Amino acid sequence: MSLFNDLGRKVEEMKQEVETASDEEATHRCAECETLLYADHGECPECGSASVVARSG
């Protein structure tokens, strides 16, 4: 059983690392709903707001 627990823990760690790396690559975000975007959009694909702004740093 310990093997499956270790495997599950490693998979979860890798998933979190991938999500963090993905978030760091986002270049824009919606000022209304905070959705991270990977390209400049005229409006947020999640909430439809026109408040898409470039992320700093």
C-alpha distance matrix in Angstrom:
0.0 3.8 5.4 5.4 6.5 8.8 10.0 10.8 12.5 14.5 15.6 16.8 18.7 20.3 21.3 23.0 24.8 26.1 27.4 29.1 30.7 31.9 33.4 35.3 36.9 38.5 42.3 43.4 42.4 43.8 45.6 45.3 41.6 40.1 38.7 38.2 40.1 40.3 43.9 47.0 47.5 50.6 48.5 44.9 43.1 41.1 43.9 47.1 48.4 50.8 49.4 47.4 47.8 46.9 44.2 45.5 43.9
3.8 0.0 3.8 5.4 5.0 6.1 8.5 9.8 10.5 12.2 14.2 15.3 16.5 18.4 19.9 21.2 22.6 24.4 25.9 27.1 28.8 30.3 31.8 33.3 35.1 36.9 40.6 41.9 41.0 42.7 44.4 44.3 40.7 39.0 37.7 36.9 39.0 39.0 42.7 45.9 46.6 49.8 47.8 44.2 42.7 40.7 43.5 46.7 47.7 49.9 48.4 46.3 46.4 45.3 42.4 43.4 41.7
5.4 3.8 0.0 3.8 5.5 5.2 6.1 8.6 9.9 10.6 12.3 14.3 15.4 16.6 18.3 20.2 21.2 22.6 24.5 26.0 27.2 28.6 30.5 31.9 33.4 35.4 39.1 40.6 40.0 41.8 43.8 43.8 40.3 38.4 36.8 35.8 37.5 37.3 40.9 44.2 45.0 48.3 46.6 43.1 41.4 39.7 42.7 45.7 46.9 48.9 47.5 45.2 45.3 44.1 41.3 42.4 40.6
5.4 5.4 3.8 0.0 3.8 5.4 5.0 6.0 8.5 9.8 10.4 12.2 14.2 15.3 16.3 18.4 20.0 21.0 22.5 24.4 25.8 26.8 28.6 30.4 31.9 33.5 37.3 38.6 37.7 39.3 41.4 41.2 37.5 35.9 34.2 33.5 35.2 35.2 38.8 42.0 42.6 45.8 43.8 40.3 38.5 36.7 39.6 42.7 44.0 46.2 45.0 42.8 43.2 42.1 39.6 40.9 39.4
6.5 5.0 5.5 3.8 0.0 3.8 5.4 5.1 6.1 8.6 9.9 10.6 12.3 14.3 15.4 16.7 18.5 20.1 21.3 22.7 24.6 25.8 27.2 29.0 30.8 32.4 36.1 37.2 36.2 37.8 39.6 39.4 35.8 34.1 32.7 32.1 34.2 34.4 38.1 41.2 41.8 44.9 42.9 39.3 37.7 35.7 38.5 41.7 42.8 45.0 43.5 41.4 41.7 40.7 37.9 39.1 37.6
8.8 6.1 5.2 5.4 3.8 0.0 3.8 5.5 5.1 6.2 8.6 10.0 10.6 12.4 14.3 15.5 16.6 18.5 20.2 21.3 22.7 24.4 26.0 27.3 29.1 31.1 34.8 36.3 35.6 37.5 39.3 39.5 36.0 33.9 32.6 31.5 33.4 33.3 37.0 40.2 41.2 44.4 42.7 39.2 37.8 36.0 38.9 41.9 42.9 44.8 43.2 40.9 40.8 39.5 36.7 37.6 35.8
10.0 8.5 6.1 5.0 5.4 3.8 0.0 3.8 5.4 5.1 6.2 8.7 9.9 10.6 12.3 14.4 15.4 16.6 18.5 20.1 21.2 22.6 24.5 26.0 27.4 29.4 33.1 34.6 34.1 36.0 38.1 38.3 34.7 32.7 31.0 29.8 31.5 31.1 34.8 38.1 39.0 42.3 40.6 37.2 35.5 34.0 37.1 40.0 41.1 43.0 41.7 39.2 39.4 38.1 35.4 36.6 34.9
10.8 9.8 8.6 6.0 5.1 5.5 3.8 0.0 3.8 5.5 5.2 6.2 8.7 10.0 10.6 12.5 14.4 15.5 16.7 18.5 20.2 21.1 22.7 24.7 26.2 27.7 31.5 32.7 31.8 33.4 35.4 35.3 31.7 30.0 28.3 27.6 29.4 29.5 33.2 36.3 36.9 40.1 38.2 34.6 33.0 31.2 34.1 37.2 38.4 40.5 39.1 36.9 37.2 36.2 33.6 35.0 33.6
12.5 10.5 9.9 8.5 6.1 5.1 5.4 3.8 0.0 3.8 5.5 5.2 6.2 8.7 9.9 10.8 12.5 14.4 15.5 16.7 18.6 20.1 21.3 22.9 24.9 26.6 30.3 31.5 30.6 32.5 34.2 34.4 30.9 28.9 27.6 26.6 28.8 28.9 32.7 35.7 36.5 39.7 37.9 34.3 33.1 31.2 34.0 37.1 37.9 39.9 38.2 36.0 36.0 34.8 31.9 33.0 31.4
14.5 12.2 10.6 9.8 8.6 6.2 5.1 5.5 3.8 0.0 3.8 5.4 5.1 6.2 8.6 10.0 10.6 12.4 14.4 15.5 16.6 18.4 20.1 21.3 23.0 25.1 28.7 30.4 30.0 32.2 34.1 34.6 31.2 28.9 27.4 25.9 27.7 27.3 31.1 34.3 35.4 38.8 37.3 33.9 32.6 31.2 34.2 37.0 37.8 39.5 37.9 35.3 35.2 33.7 30.9 31.8 30.0
15.6 14.2 12.3 10.4 9.9 8.6 6.2 5.2 5.5 3.8 0.0 3.8 5.5 5.2 6.1 8.7 10.0 10.6 12.4 14.4 15.5 16.5 18.5 20.2 21.4 23.2 27.0 28.5 28.0 30.0 32.2 32.5 29.0 26.9 25.0 23.7 25.3 25.0 28.7 31.9 32.8 36.2 34.6 31.2 29.6 28.2 31.4 34.1 35.2 37.0 35.6 33.1 33.3 32.0 29.5 30.9 29.3
16.8 15.3 14.3 12.2 10.6 10.0 8.7 6.2 5.2 5.4 3.8 0.0 3.8 5.4 5.0 6.3 8.7 10.0 10.6 12.4 14.4 15.3 16.6 18.6 20.3 21.7 25.5 26.6 25.8 27.6 29.5 29.7 26.2 24.2 22.6 21.6 23.7 23.9 27.6 30.6 31.4 34.6 32.7 29.2 28.0 26.2 29.1 32.1 32.9 34.9 33.3 31.0 31.2 30.1 27.4 28.8 27.5
18.7 16.5 15.4 14.2 12.3 10.6 9.9 8.7 6.2 5.1 5.5 3.8 0.0 3.8 5.4 5.2 6.3 8.8 10.0 10.7 12.5 14.3 15.5 16.8 18.8 20.7 24.3 25.9 25.3 27.5 29.3 29.9 26.7 24.2 22.9 21.4 23.5 23.4 27.2 30.2 31.4 34.7 33.1 29.7 28.8 27.3 30.1 33.0 33.5 35.1 33.2 30.8 30.4 29.0 26.1 27.0 25.3
20.3 18.4 16.6 15.3 14.3 12.4 10.6 10.0 8.7 6.2 5.2 5.4 3.8 0.0 3.8 5.4 5.1 6.2 8.7 9.9 10.6 12.2 14.3 15.5 16.9 19.0 22.7 24.5 24.4 26.8 29.0 29.8 26.6 24.0 22.2 20.3 21.8 21.2 25.0 28.2 29.5 33.0 31.7 28.5 27.4 26.3 29.4 32.0 32.7 34.0 32.4 29.7 29.4 27.8 25.1 26.2 24.4
21.3 19.9 18.3 16.3 15.4 14.3 12.3 10.6 9.9 8.6 6.1 5.0 5.4 3.8 0.0 3.8 5.5 5.2 6.3 8.7 10.0 10.6 12.4 14.4 15.7 17.2 21.0 22.3 21.8 24.0 26.2 26.7 23.4 21.1 19.1 17.6 19.3 19.1 22.8 26.0 26.9 30.3 28.7 25.4 24.1 22.8 26.0 28.6 29.5 31.1 29.6 27.0 27.1 25.9 23.4 25.0 23.7
23.0 21.2 20.2 18.4 16.7 15.5 14.4 12.5 10.8 10.0 8.7 6.3 5.2 5.4 3.8 0.0 3.8 5.4 5.1 6.2 8.6 9.8 10.6 12.4 14.5 15.9 19.6 20.8 20.1 22.3 24.2 24.9 21.7 19.1 17.7 16.2 18.4 18.6 22.4 25.2 26.3 29.6 27.9 24.6 23.9 22.4 25.2 27.9 28.3 29.9 28.0 25.6 25.3 24.1 21.3 22.6 21.3
24.8 22.6 21.2 20.0 18.5 16.6 15.4 14.4 12.5 10.6 10.0 8.7 6.3 5.1 5.5 3.8 0.0 3.8 5.5 5.2 6.2 8.6 10.0 10.7 12.7 14.9 18.4 20.3 20.2 22.9 24.9 26.1 23.2 20.2 18.7 16.6 18.3 17.8 21.5 24.5 26.2 29.6 28.4 25.4 24.8 23.8 26.7 29.1 29.3 30.4 28.5 25.7 25.1 23.3 20.4 21.3 19.5
26.1 24.4 22.6 21.0 20.1 18.5 16.6 15.5 14.4 12.4 10.6 10.0 8.8 6.2 5.2 5.4 3.8 0.0 3.8 5.5 5.2 6.1 8.6 9.9 10.8 12.9 16.6 18.5 18.7 21.4 23.8 24.9 22.0 19.2 17.1 14.7 15.9 15.1 18.8 22.0 23.5 27.0 26.0 23.0 22.1 21.5 24.7 26.8 27.4 28.4 26.8 23.9 23.6 21.8 19.4 20.8 19.3
27.4 25.9 24.5 22.5 21.3 20.2 18.5 16.7 15.5 14.4 12.4 10.6 10.0 8.7 6.3 5.1 5.5 3.8 0.0 3.8 5.5 5.0 6.2 8.7 10.0 11.1 14.9 16.1 15.7 18.1 20.4 21.4 18.3 15.6 13.6 11.7 13.4 13.5 17.3 20.2 21.3 24.7 23.3 20.1 19.4 18.4 21.3 23.7 24.1 25.4 23.7 21.0 20.9 19.6 17.2 19.0 18.0
29.1 27.1 26.0 24.4 22.7 21.3 20.1 18.5 16.7 15.5 14.4 12.4 10.7 9.9 8.7 6.2 5.2 5.5 3.8 0.0 3.8 5.4 5.2 6.3 8.9 10.4 13.9 15.4 15.3 18.0 19.8 21.3 18.7 15.4 14.2 11.8 13.9 13.9 17.6 20.2 21.9 25.1 24.0 21.0 20.9 20.0 22.6 24.9 24.7 25.7 23.5 20.8 20.0 18.3 15.4 16.5 15.2
30.7 28.8 27.2 25.8 24.6 22.7 21.2 20.2 18.6 16.6 15.5 14.4 12.5 10.6 10.0 8.6 6.2 5.2 5.5 3.8 0.0 3.8 5.5 5.1 6.5 9.2 12.5 14.9 15.6 18.8 20.9 22.8 20.4 17.1 15.4 12.4 13.4 12.4 16.0 19.0 21.0 24.6 23.9 21.3 21.2 20.9 23.8 25.5 25.5 26.0 24.0 20.9 19.9 17.7 15.0 16.0 14.3
31.9 30.3 28.6 26.8 25.8 24.4 22.6 21.1 20.1 18.4 16.5 15.3 14.3 12.2 10.6 9.8 8.6 6.1 5.0 5.4 3.8 0.0 3.8 5.4 5.3 6.9 10.6 12.5 13.2 16.2 18.8 20.4 17.9 14.9 12.6 9.5 10.2 9.2 13.0 16.1 17.8 21.4 20.6 18.0 17.6 17.5 20.5 22.2 22.4 23.0 21.4 18.2 17.8 15.9 13.8 15.7 14.7
33.4 31.8 30.5 28.6 27.2 26.0 24.5 22.7 21.3 20.1 18.5 16.6 15.5 14.3 12.4 10.6 10.0 8.6 6.2 5.2 5.5 3.8 0.0 3.8 5.4 5.5 9.1 10.4 10.4 13.4 15.6 17.3 15.0 11.6 10.1 7.1 8.9 9.1 12.7 15.1 16.8 20.0 19.0 16.2 16.5 16.1 18.6 20.4 20.1 20.8 18.7 15.8 15.1 13.6 11.0 13.0 12.4
35.3 33.3 31.9 30.4 29.0 27.3 26.0 24.7 22.9 21.3 20.2 18.6 16.8 15.5 14.4 12.4 10.7 9.9 8.7 6.3 5.1 5.4 3.8 0.0 3.8 5.6 8.2 10.6 11.5 15.0 16.8 19.2 17.5 13.8 12.8 9.4 10.6 9.9 13.1 15.4 17.8 21.1 20.7 18.4 19.1 19.1 21.3 22.8 22.1 22.2 19.9 16.7 15.3 12.9 10.0 10.9 9.5
36.9 35.1 33.4 31.9 30.8 29.1 27.4 26.2 24.9 23.0 21.4 20.3 18.8 16.9 15.7 14.5 12.7 10.8 10.0 8.9 6.5 5.3 5.4 3.8 0.0 3.8 6.3 9.3 11.3 14.9 17.3 19.7 18.1 14.8 13.0 9.2 8.9 7.0 10.1 12.9 15.5 19.1 19.1 17.2 17.6 18.3 20.9 21.8 21.4 21.1 19.3 15.8 14.6 12.0 10.0 11.5 10.4
38.5 36.9 35.4 33.5 32.4 31.1 29.4 27.7 26.6 25.1 23.2 21.7 20.7 19.0 17.2 15.9 14.9 12.9 11.1 10.4 9.2 6.9 5.5 5.6 3.8 0.0 3.8 5.8 7.6 11.1 13.7 16.1 14.7 11.5 9.7 5.9 5.4 4.5 7.6 10.0 12.2 15.6 15.4 13.5 14.3 15.0 17.3 18.1 17.6 17.4 15.6 12.1 11.2 9.2 7.7 10.2 10.5
42.3 40.6 39.1 37.3 36.1 34.8 33.1 31.5 30.3 28.7 27.0 25.5 24.3 22.7 21.0 19.6 18.4 16.6 14.9 13.9 12.5 10.6 9.1 8.2 6.3 3.8 0.0 3.8 7.1 10.7 13.0 15.9 15.4 12.4 11.1 7.7 6.3 5.2 6.3 7.6 10.6 13.8 14.3 13.2 14.7 16.0 17.8 17.9 16.9 15.8 14.0 10.4 8.8 6.0 5.5 8.1 9.0
43.4 41.9 40.6 38.6 37.2 36.3 34.6 32.7 31.5 30.4 28.5 26.6 25.9 24.5 22.3 20.8 20.3 18.5 16.1 15.4 14.9 12.5 10.4 10.6 9.3 5.8 3.8 0.0 3.8 7.1 9.4 12.3 12.2 9.5 8.6 6.1 4.9 6.2 6.5 6.3 8.4 11.0 11.1 9.9 12.1 13.2 14.5 14.5 13.2 12.2 10.2 6.6 5.5 4.3 4.9 8.6 10.8
42.4 41.0 40.0 37.7 36.2 35.6 34.1 31.8 30.6 30.0 28.0 25.8 25.3 24.4 21.8 20.1 20.2 18.7 15.7 15.3 15.6 13.2 10.4 11.5 11.3 7.6 7.1 3.8 0.0 3.8 6.3 8.8 8.4 5.8 5.5 4.4 5.3 8.4 9.2 8.7 9.4 11.4 10.2 8.2 10.7 10.8 11.7 12.4 10.8 10.8 8.4 5.6 5.6 6.5 6.4 10.1 12.6
43.8 42.7 41.8 39.3 37.8 37.5 36.0 33.4 32.5 32.2 30.0 27.6 27.5 26.8 24.0 22.3 22.9 21.4 18.1 18.0 18.8 16.2 13.4 15.0 14.9 11.1 10.7 7.1 3.8 0.0 3.8 5.4 5.7 4.8 5.3 6.7 7.7 11.1 11.4 10.2 9.4 10.4 8.2 6.1 9.2 8.8 8.6 9.3 7.4 8.1 5.7 4.4 6.3 8.8 9.5 13.0 15.9
45.6 44.4 43.8 41.4 39.6 39.3 38.1 35.4 34.2 34.1 32.2 29.5 29.3 29.0 26.2 24.2 24.9 23.8 20.4 19.8 20.9 18.8 15.6 16.8 17.3 13.7 13.0 9.4 6.3 3.8 0.0 3.8 6.0 5.6 8.0 9.6 11.1 14.4 14.6 12.9 12.4 12.6 10.6 9.1 12.5 11.7 10.5 11.2 8.3 8.8 5.4 6.0 6.7 9.7 10.1 12.9 16.2
45.3 44.3 43.8 41.2 39.4 39.5 38.3 35.3 34.4 34.6 32.5 29.7 29.9 29.8 26.7 24.9 26.1 24.9 21.4 21.3 22.8 20.4 17.3 19.2 19.7 16.1 15.9 12.3 8.8 5.4 3.8 0.0 3.8 5.9 8.2 11.0 12.8 16.4 16.7 15.2 13.7 13.5 10.7 8.8 11.7 10.0 8.0 9.4 6.8 8.8 6.5 8.2 10.1 13.2 13.7 16.5 19.7
41.6 40.7 40.3 37.5 35.8 36.0 34.7 31.7 30.9 31.2 29.0 26.2 26.7 26.6 23.4 21.7 23.2 22.0 18.3 18.7 20.4 17.9 15.0 17.5 18.1 14.7 15.4 12.2 8.4 5.7 6.0 3.8 0.0 3.8 5.6 9.1 11.4 15.1 16.2 15.5 14.1 14.7 11.6 8.6 10.5 7.9 6.9 9.6 8.4 11.1 9.3 9.8 11.7 14.2 14.0 17.1 19.8
40.1 39.0 38.4 35.9 34.1 33.9 32.7 30.0 28.9 28.9 26.9 24.2 24.2 24.0 21.1 19.1 20.2 19.2 15.6 15.4 17.1 14.9 11.6 13.8 14.8 11.5 12.4 9.5 5.8 4.8 5.6 5.9 3.8 0.0 3.8 6.3 9.2 12.8 14.3 14.1 13.7 15.0 12.5 9.5 11.5 9.7 9.8 12.1 10.7 12.4 9.9 9.2 10.0 11.7 10.8 13.8 16.2
38.7 37.7 36.8 34.2 32.7 32.6 31.0 28.3 27.6 27.4 25.0 22.6 22.9 22.2 19.1 17.7 18.7 17.1 13.6 14.2 15.4 12.6 10.1 12.8 13.0 9.7 11.1 8.6 5.5 5.3 8.0 8.2 5.6 3.8 0.0 3.8 6.4 10.1 11.9 12.3 11.7 13.7 11.2 7.7 8.8 7.2 8.8 11.0 10.7 12.4 10.8 9.2 10.7 11.9 11.4 14.8 16.8
38.2 36.9 35.8 33.5 32.1 31.5 29.8 27.6 26.6 25.9 23.7 21.6 21.4 20.3 17.6 16.2 16.6 14.7 11.7 11.8 12.4 9.5 7.1 9.4 9.2 5.9 7.7 6.1 4.4 6.7 9.6 11.0 9.1 6.3 3.8 0.0 3.8 6.9 9.3 10.5 11.0 13.8 12.2 9.3 10.2 9.9 12.0 13.5 13.1 13.9 12.1 9.4 9.9 10.0 9.0 12.4 13.9
40.1 39.0 37.5 35.2 34.2 33.4 31.5 29.4 28.8 27.7 25.3 23.7 23.5 21.8 19.3 18.4 18.3 15.9 13.4 13.9 13.4 10.2 8.9 10.6 8.9 5.4 6.3 4.9 5.3 7.7 11.1 12.8 11.4 9.2 6.4 3.8 0.0 3.8 5.7 7.3 8.0 11.3 10.5 8.3 8.9 10.0 12.4 12.9 12.9 13.0 12.0 8.6 9.5 9.2 9.4 12.9 14.4
40.3 39.0 37.3 35.2 34.4 33.3 31.1 29.5 28.9 27.3 25.0 23.9 23.4 21.2 19.1 18.6 17.8 15.1 13.5 13.9 12.4 9.2 9.1 9.9 7.0 4.5 5.2 6.2 8.4 11.1 14.4 16.4 15.1 12.8 10.1 6.9 3.8 0.0 3.8 7.1 9.0 12.7 12.8 11.3 11.5 13.2 15.8 16.0 16.1 15.6 14.9 11.2 11.4 9.9 10.2 13.2 14.0
43.9 42.7 40.9 38.8 38.1 37.0 34.8 33.2 32.7 31.1 28.7 27.6 27.2 25.0 22.8 22.4 21.5 18.8 17.3 17.6 16.0 13.0 12.7 13.1 10.1 7.6 6.3 6.5 9.2 11.4 14.6 16.7 16.2 14.3 11.9 9.3 5.7 3.8 0.0 3.8 6.2 9.9 11.0 10.6 11.2 13.8 15.9 15.2 15.1 13.9 13.7 10.0 10.3 9.1 10.7 13.8 15.1
47.0 45.9 44.2 42.0 41.2 40.2 38.1 36.3 35.7 34.3 31.9 30.6 30.2 28.2 26.0 25.2 24.5 22.0 20.2 20.2 19.0 16.1 15.1 15.4 12.9 10.0 7.6 6.3 8.7 10.2 12.9 15.2 15.5 14.1 12.3 10.5 7.3 7.1 3.8 0.0 3.8 6.8 8.7 9.4 11.0 13.7 15.0 13.6 13.0 11.0 10.9 7.4 8.0 7.6 10.4 13.4 15.5
47.5 46.6 45.0 42.6 41.8 41.2 39.0 36.9 36.5 35.4 32.8 31.4 31.4 29.5 26.9 26.3 26.2 23.5 21.3 21.9 21.0 17.8 16.8 17.8 15.5 12.2 10.6 8.4 9.4 9.4 12.4 13.7 14.1 13.7 11.7 11.0 8.0 9.0 6.2 3.8 0.0 3.8 5.3 6.6 8.0 11.2 12.2 10.2 10.2 8.5 9.5 6.7 9.0 10.1 12.8 16.2 18.7
50.6 49.8 48.3 45.8 44.9 44.4 42.3 40.1 39.7 38.8 36.2 34.6 34.7 33.0 30.3 29.6 29.6 27.0 24.7 25.1 24.6 21.4 20.0 21.1 19.1 15.6 13.8 11.0 11.4 10.4 12.6 13.5 14.7 15.0 13.7 13.8 11.3 12.7 9.9 6.8 3.8 0.0 3.8 7.0 9.1 12.1 12.0 9.1 8.7 6.1 8.3 7.0 9.7 11.7 14.9 18.1 21.0
48.5 47.8 46.6 43.8 42.9 42.7 40.6 38.2 37.9 37.3 34.6 32.7 33.1 31.7 28.7 27.9 28.4 26.0 23.3 24.0 23.9 20.6 19.0 20.7 19.1 15.4 14.3 11.1 10.2 8.2 10.6 10.7 11.6 12.5 11.2 12.2 10.5 12.8 11.0 8.7 5.3 3.8 0.0 3.8 6.3 8.8 8.2 5.5 5.3 4.3 6.8 6.2 9.8 12.5 15.1 18.6 21.5
44.9 44.2 43.1 40.3 39.3 39.2 37.2 34.6 34.3 33.9 31.2 29.2 29.7 28.5 25.4 24.6 25.4 23.0 20.1 21.0 21.3 18.0 16.2 18.4 17.2 13.5 13.2 9.9 8.2 6.1 9.1 8.8 8.6 9.5 7.7 9.3 8.3 11.3 10.6 9.4 6.6 7.0 3.8 0.0 3.8 5.4 5.7 4.8 5.3 6.4 7.4 6.3 9.9 12.4 14.1 17.8 20.5
43.1 42.7 41.4 38.5 37.7 37.8 35.5 33.0 33.1 32.6 29.6 28.0 28.8 27.4 24.1 23.9 24.8 22.1 19.4 20.9 21.2 17.6 16.5 19.1 17.6 14.3 14.7 12.1 10.7 9.2 12.5 11.7 10.5 11.5 8.8 10.2 8.9 11.5 11.2 11.0 8.0 9.1 6.3 3.8 0.0 3.8 6.0 5.7 8.2 9.7 11.1 9.9 13.3 15.2 16.6 20.4 22.7
41.1 40.7 39.7 36.7 35.7 36.0 34.0 31.2 31.2 31.2 28.2 26.2 27.3 26.3 22.8 22.4 23.8 21.5 18.4 20.0 20.9 17.5 16.1 19.1 18.3 15.0 16.0 13.2 10.8 8.8 11.7 10.0 7.9 9.7 7.2 9.9 10.0 13.2 13.8 13.7 11.2 12.1 8.8 5.4 3.8 0.0 3.8 6.0 8.3 11.0 11.7 11.1 14.3 16.4 17.2 20.9 23.2
43.9 43.5 42.7 39.6 38.5 38.9 37.1 34.1 34.0 34.2 31.4 29.1 30.1 29.4 26.0 25.2 26.7 24.7 21.3 22.6 23.8 20.5 18.6 21.3 20.9 17.3 17.8 14.5 11.7 8.6 10.5 8.0 6.9 9.8 8.8 12.0 12.4 15.8 15.9 15.0 12.2 12.0 8.2 5.7 6.0 3.8 0.0 3.8 5.6 9.1 10.0 10.7 14.1 16.9 18.0 21.5 24.3
47.1 46.7 45.7 42.7 41.7 41.9 40.0 37.2 37.1 37.0 34.1 32.1 33.0 32.0 28.6 27.9 29.1 26.8 23.7 24.9 25.5 22.2 20.4 22.8 21.8 18.1 17.9 14.5 12.4 9.3 11.2 9.4 9.6 12.1 11.0 13.5 12.9 16.0 15.2 13.6 10.2 9.1 5.5 4.8 5.7 6.0 3.8 0.0 3.8 6.5 8.8 9.7 13.4 16.5 18.3 21.8 24.8
48.4 47.7 46.9 44.0 42.8 42.9 41.1 38.4 37.9 37.8 35.2 32.9 33.5 32.7 29.5 28.3 29.3 27.4 24.1 24.7 25.5 22.4 20.1 22.1 21.4 17.6 16.9 13.2 10.8 7.4 8.3 6.8 8.4 10.7 10.7 13.1 12.9 16.1 15.1 13.0 10.2 8.7 5.3 5.3 8.2 8.3 5.6 3.8 0.0 3.8 5.3 7.3 10.8 14.3 16.2 19.5 22.8
50.8 49.9 48.9 46.2 45.0 44.8 43.0 40.5 39.9 39.5 37.0 34.9 35.1 34.0 31.1 29.9 30.4 28.4 25.4 25.7 26.0 23.0 20.8 22.2 21.1 17.4 15.8 12.2 10.8 8.1 8.8 8.8 11.1 12.4 12.4 13.9 13.0 15.6 13.9 11.0 8.5 6.1 4.3 6.4 9.7 11.0 9.1 6.5 3.8 0.0 3.8 5.8 9.0 12.5 15.1 18.2 21.6
49.4 48.4 47.5 45.0 43.5 43.2 41.7 39.1 38.2 37.9 35.6 33.3 33.2 32.4 29.6 28.0 28.5 26.8 23.7 23.5 24.0 21.4 18.7 19.9 19.3 15.6 14.0 10.2 8.4 5.7 5.4 6.5 9.3 9.9 10.8 12.1 12.0 14.9 13.7 10.9 9.5 8.3 6.8 7.4 11.1 11.7 10.0 8.8 5.3 3.8 0.0 3.8 6.2 10.0 12.2 15.1 18.6
47.4 46.3 45.2 42.8 41.4 40.9 39.2 36.9 36.0 35.3 33.1 31.0 30.8 29.7 27.0 25.6 25.7 23.9 21.0 20.8 20.9 18.2 15.8 16.7 15.8 12.1 10.4 6.6 5.6 4.4 6.0 8.2 9.8 9.2 9.2 9.4 8.6 11.2 10.0 7.4 6.7 7.0 6.2 6.3 9.9 11.1 10.7 9.7 7.3 5.8 3.8 0.0 3.8 7.0 9.4 12.7 16.0
47.8 46.4 45.3 43.2 41.7 40.8 39.4 37.2 36.0 35.2 33.3 31.2 30.4 29.4 27.1 25.3 25.1 23.6 20.9 20.0 19.9 17.8 15.1 15.3 14.6 11.2 8.8 5.5 5.6 6.3 6.7 10.1 11.7 10.0 10.7 9.9 9.5 11.4 10.3 8.0 9.0 9.7 9.8 9.9 13.3 14.3 14.1 13.4 10.8 9.0 6.2 3.8 0.0 3.8 6.4 9.2 12.7
46.9 45.3 44.1 42.1 40.7 39.5 38.1 36.2 34.8 33.7 32.0 30.1 29.0 27.8 25.9 24.1 23.3 21.8 19.6 18.3 17.7 15.9 13.6 12.9 12.0 9.2 6.0 4.3 6.5 8.8 9.7 13.2 14.2 11.7 11.9 10.0 9.2 9.9 9.1 7.6 10.1 11.7 12.5 12.4 15.2 16.4 16.9 16.5 14.3 12.5 10.0 7.0 3.8 0.0 3.8 6.4 9.5
44.2 42.4 41.3 39.6 37.9 36.7 35.4 33.6 31.9 30.9 29.5 27.4 26.1 25.1 23.4 21.3 20.4 19.4 17.2 15.4 15.0 13.8 11.0 10.0 10.0 7.7 5.5 4.9 6.4 9.5 10.1 13.7 14.0 10.8 11.4 9.0 9.4 10.2 10.7 10.4 12.8 14.9 15.1 14.1 16.6 17.2 18.0 18.3 16.2 15.1 12.2 9.4 6.4 3.8 0.0 3.8 6.6
45.5 43.4 42.4 40.9 39.1 37.6 36.6 35.0 33.0 31.8 30.9 28.8 27.0 26.2 25.0 22.6 21.3 20.8 19.0 16.5 16.0 15.7 13.0 10.9 11.5 10.2 8.1 8.6 10.1 13.0 12.9 16.5 17.1 13.8 14.8 12.4 12.9 13.2 13.8 13.4 16.2 18.1 18.6 17.8 20.4 20.9 21.5 21.8 19.5 18.2 15.1 12.7 9.2 6.4 3.8 0.0 3.8
43.9 41.7 40.6 39.4 37.6 35.8 34.9 33.6 31.4 30.0 29.3 27.5 25.3 24.4 23.7 21.3 19.5 19.3 18.0 15.2 14.3 14.7 12.4 9.5 10.4 10.5 9.0 10.8 12.6 15.9 16.2 19.7 19.8 16.2 16.8 13.9 14.4 14.0 15.1 15.5 18.7 21.0 21.5 20.5 22.7 23.2 24.3 24.8 22.8 21.6 18.6 16.0 12.7 9.5 6.6 3.8 0.0
